[in-house]
Amino acid sequence: MRPRLPLSTVLSPALRNPLAPIRNALQILKQPALDQATSEQAREMAERQVHHLTRLVDDLLDVERIMHGKIALRAG
């Protein structure tokens, strides 16, 4: 049986991955004389990644609640 890795070790890449596109979108949006289409693409990319990151954090909070018995799963 393999030793269990800390949760932060397992989840760090999943939480970090959406941050790179968000950071890139912000750098693009800082460019002077940015055309509307590029600006819109950068904004949409950042919004998608923020949505993804929000779902990950919500899922982590649900796991935390389950592990501490605050909510229970029912097989249906």
C-alpha positions, 0 to 999 in steps of 0.5 A, spaced: 500 500 500 502 506 497 503 512 503 497 517 502 500 524 499 497 530 503 491 533 500 495 539 498 500 536 494 495 532 490 490 538 489 496 544 487 496 542 480 489 542 479 488 549 482 494 552 479 493 550 472 487 555 471 491 561 474 496 561 468 491 563 463 488 568 467 495 571 468 496 571 461 489 574 459 491 580 464 497 581 461 494 581 454 489 586 457 494 591 459 497 592 452 496 599 449 491 599 443 488 592 444 483 591 439 476 589 441 476 582 438 483 580 442 480 584 448 474 580 448 477 573 447 482 574 453 476 576 457 472 570 455 478 566 457 479 569 464 472 568 465 472 560 463 478 559 468 475 563 473 469 558 473 473 552 472 477 554 479 470 556 482 468 549 481 474 546 483 474 550 490 466 548 491 468 541 490 473 541 495 469 545 500 464 539 499 469 534 500 471 537 507 464 537 509 463 530 507 470 528 511 467 532 517 460 529 517 457 536 516 453 533 510 452 525 508 452 522 501 446 518 499 446 512 494 440 513 490 
